Amino acid sequence: MKIKFLAVLGLAAVAGLAGCKSATNTTTVTNTNTNTMGSNMAMATPMSTPMAMPDTATKATVEDALKKKNIMGVTVDATTTGITLRGSVAKGKMAEAVQAAQEAGKKPVKNELTEMK
């Protein structure tokens, strides 16, 4: 019985010490291109996400639509990929503000508005 206990205790100590290794990463990665299919084979290239550029025309259009609806206190950020609404609106005006932005901007709208109480 004592021998089993000592064996388990010894294994636990070895396992514990194995986790206390140095934090130095000694892994080496070698990247070699071994194209064996011939030189005419197209290699896959990683796709990149297009960078969203500011869209001042859409921003102005959305801001005008919000003014026509008498919705104040909203900051509009428009890019080539979407519209973000930030700020505070009067109670009951949030849905109207988002709908006006969607219709005017014709892009996805990210709603970061809060309603005043």
N, C-alpha and C positions, 0 to 999 in steps of 0.2 A: 504494500500500500504506500509506504514511504517512497519507494522507488518510482512509482507512477506519479506521485505528487511532484517529486523532484524533476522528473522528465518533462512534465507539463510546465513547471515553473521555468525550467531551462529553455524550452521552446518559446515561451512567452517573452523571456528576456532577449533571446536572439531576434525574435520578431520586432520587439521594441527598439532594439539597436539598429535594425535594418531601416527603420523609419527615421533615424537620426543622422542620415548621411548629409554631406555638405550640400548647400543650396546651389552649387555651381552646376550649370548645365553644360555637359560635355557632349551633347548630341551633335553630330555632324551630318548635314544633309547635302548630298551630291545630286545635282540635277543634270542629267545627260539626255540629250535628244538623240534617240536612236530611231530614225525614220527608215524603216526597211521596206516601205511600200513604193519607193521611187521618188524622184524629185518633183513630180507633178501632183503629188498628193497635197491637198490643202490642209493646213493645220488649223485646228479650232482656236479661235481667239476669245478671250473672256469678254463678256458683254459688260458695258459700263452703263450706269444710270446717267441719263442726260442731266446736266446741271440746270436747275430752274433759274431763269433770268427774269429780272423785274419786268412787269408789263404795265407801263404807265397809262396806256390807253384804257385798259380794262379797269384799272384803279379809278380813273376819272369817271368812267361810265357807271361804276358801282356807287361811287360817292354821290353822283348826281341822282341816281335812282333812290338812294336812301334819303337825300334832301327832299325829293318830291313826295316821299311818304312821311315827311316830318320826323325822321328818326335821327336823333342827334347823339353825340358821345361815342361814336363808333369809329375805330381806326381800321382802315382797309389796307391790307397787304396783298397785292396781286402779282403773281408770277406767271410764267408760261405754262405752269402745270396746275395752278389752282389759286383760290382766293381764301384769305384768312380774315375773319372778322374778330376784332378784340374791342373790349370796352364794356360799358354799362348802358343798358337801354331801359326805358320805362317798362313797368310791369305789363305784360301782355303784348309787347312789341317784338319779342325775340323771334318768333316764327315769321312775322312779317318782314323783319330785317333779313333773315336768311333767305326767304323766298325772293325778295327783291334782288339780293346779290346773285342768286342762282339765275334768275331770268335775265338780268342785265349783263352778267359776266359770261354766261354760258360755259362755265367751268365748275369743277367740284369746289364746294365751299366747306371750309373747316370753321366750325363755330366755337369760338372761345369767348362768347358774350356772357355777361351775367345780367340778371334782371334786378333792378332796384326795387326795394320794398316800400 
